[in-house]
Amino acid sequence: MNAAPRLAMTRAPKVCAEPGCPNTAEPGDPRCAQHKRPAWHGSGKGRGGRPWRRLRDSVLARDRHRCRDCGDPATEVHHLDGIAAGGDQLPHLSRLLSLCTACHDRRTAEDRAR
């Protein structure tokens, strides 16, 4: 029993997903070359992505969502070794502090002044 040769199915080109763009999308991408987005776009990596969010949530939970400087509700996580100064973006928990916005702004200004 001879099987019929399989024919490769080709897909019709798709229109770019960018609203109003009539160009043909790139293969494997919903957008044309003009509207192609960087690989990191929308992946949550702009501010550290999922690993940072998990670490940040752990620090806030450890400190019971309280500022380590003044005791107010904490909304920020401060790197003791600033990233701009060569510190690790995902350091050990002991190198991170939960801070309120005011205390975080103050500490960041002090770090930049050094």
Phi, psi and omega in degrees: 000112180270129178276145178292143179297141180280134177262137179288129179273126176254142181266148177291142178301144180260153177278146180307140181283349178291126182306129176084356182271124181270358184292161178278136180290152176290148177301128179080004180226139181283356183240158176284174182299325181293326184252008180300135182263154177300155183302329183278347186301124175076005183268359180081010183268354182301328179236034176105344177068200184299319179302319179293317180300319179295316179295316179300314179299323179295320180294314179298319178294318179302319182268010179055036178055036178240141178295130180288343179268313187240347178090355177291168177302132182267135176234353184238154173239123186258132174278122176294327175253096185309141180297318180297334180269010177100006179288159181287137179290332178237071183282177175296150180308326183291346181259014180232145180230142171277131180221155170284167183299318181298313180292323178295316178299318179297312181295321179296319178297320178296318179298319181291331181286341181287000000 
